């Protein structure tokens, strides 16, 4: 497992700071109500606490270990929430240096550095590297910048590269107008919900189709 202190870098891409808000808090679990930082930038799209709680209530709300991938991680809010609720280890991926620096600071403030791998990397390069390393996830959270989505391609790769454990969850956050397939081979949609401008789509890996 990669060292926390060595942020993994992939080929150069122009940075896009994907943030939710400048002040956020952990909703539940052992770090409940702890404040965390977010990167500063013009692209700020807060995730409401009630949405975060709804997501984790659907798939948890608490966990007995497991691995998570927080892709387009921003501040790391969702991955840190999962750690607070019992996930054992999280891979945080974001191509923004500002975002990865904030995730590292947040992990240090919660003293969970040894439970985190933080990669400054393009999402597709990250997925291929994870597959090469044989990593599989119980939970994947996808929250790309709404204007820069490639969620169909990402879902196809998650399935093709066998990155999700059997019965593992994949959660997509998108614009409410966006539509996704009922299944990406073994990743099957089980629920959708809308909150304001956002759509949350829930998938689960089912090996018996």
FENVENCOR-V195940 format. One record per helix or strand. SS is the DSSP state (H for helix, E for strand). FROM is the first residue (numbers start at 1). TO is the last residue. If there is no record, write none. Layout:
# FENVENCOR-V195940
SS;FROM;TO  SS;FROM;TO
This chain:
# FENVENCOR-V195940
E;8;9  E;19;19  E;23;25  E;35;37  E;44;44  H;49;59  E;67;71  H;77;84  E;89;94  H;97;110  H;113;115  E;116;120  H;123;132  E;137;142  H;146;148  H;151;160  E;164;175  E;183;184  E;187;195  E;198;205
